[in-house]
């Protein structure tokens, strides 16, 4: 009798056991994900630095030179690997697409949260969701058959190039920025609007001077998210950008981006060769850029909540 | 009372969809007085307050009938400019709601949207408004810091300063002290007593002691009807209506 009481007090209860099991399972899965991410970064990094370590490519040259030719070497016997055309291409399409998309996205978000939530929910919301759901190869296909001829006829050139990439990316990142901007504006408390109106602000003044300003951190996050998406988009861009590893002369001359070079050449190089390792360096650059975007987003979000 | 009628509501009905929230309210408010609206929750006193600067326009499915005359002009006339109206009839809310900007930007907001950009004018308005709202000494050294960093009571007084800066004729206050601690509340009350020299104040309050302390005139609302309105002394000492007496003596509500 005495023993059984002691036993029940010292033994772990069923719920404690269950709790332990649950905790273990959660920890186990989390650990696997963390290991996966770390090994991914480690793998890409180890591959990506090969050309700098074993082929002695200068990292400054890699970032600033514009000739990309792994089988040719310079006077010191180092392969000619200048990624500047791709870097320029990636940044150009990203920034241009973001600059064009942001006003549209914010206007749509304002329309949906401030001006006509009913119509917004009925028409705009489904449209945005549809745009998100379209696969990127379809965007690329439309780009090739509609945007390219349009650019060719309007601006000249072959049509392939940064401008076509910008247009395609614009449509692709529009829903991302719009839906995140909507969330940002919805998060602006209603009482800010009332306070503005109560001192005689017009509806437009309320939107422009209070709602947009109070929602600014969220809007910035939305824009950076859109940029991250644009920077990482591969297939659709590759289909319309022309894939010439040359420094872009203008917006309608064929160019390339980090992602397009990767998708084009990954299958055409032999694992372990300099040409292949150079592609890993581009992948590493992409990874670092997306880490940078994430850091910026985290920073903005943190600054926004501190206020 | 010798003071002149500044605001006169007659037979105001308000419907949220089918539900009648105000059932024919007629009430006069006098210049440089504090009118307190009291009554149990859901009796329509806040709703009535919000009809006075047409804040209820923002809520869909609201229908309002009746007249509200401000200086003799019906504010529900079709040609009323609600933006101008709200400059004349400012509003302070239950929860302190400063914008997430600096104190300076909060107070000057109403002036800037009215197109005033002269720095000297703005600076002066900030000082006089914050002084009138009895918060100048608390914030004069941190005008460029975020208003959200202030305490609740200070925030509420900054919000009041934001309204005063526009120089309205009437200030509506919707339970301005209900979210504040007793010390902050008494500061706000003292400030309201000061403010009535220059402004007409209409305030909603749940706190009967507050109504008796600060108001000149008290209106008792119940179930969307105005039961009784009179000088505060009379309402509290000698109410004519049985329901008013029951409410202020704490028999219900």
Interface residues (C-beta under 8 A of the other chain):
Chain A: X189 X191 X192 X193 X194 X195 X196 X197 X198 X199 X200 X201 X202 X205 X209 X210 X213 X214 X307
Chain B: X53 X55 X58 X83 X84 X86 X87 X90 X91 X92 X93 X95 X97 X98 X99 X100 X101 X109 X110 X112 X113 X114 X146 X148 X159 X162 X163 X165 X166
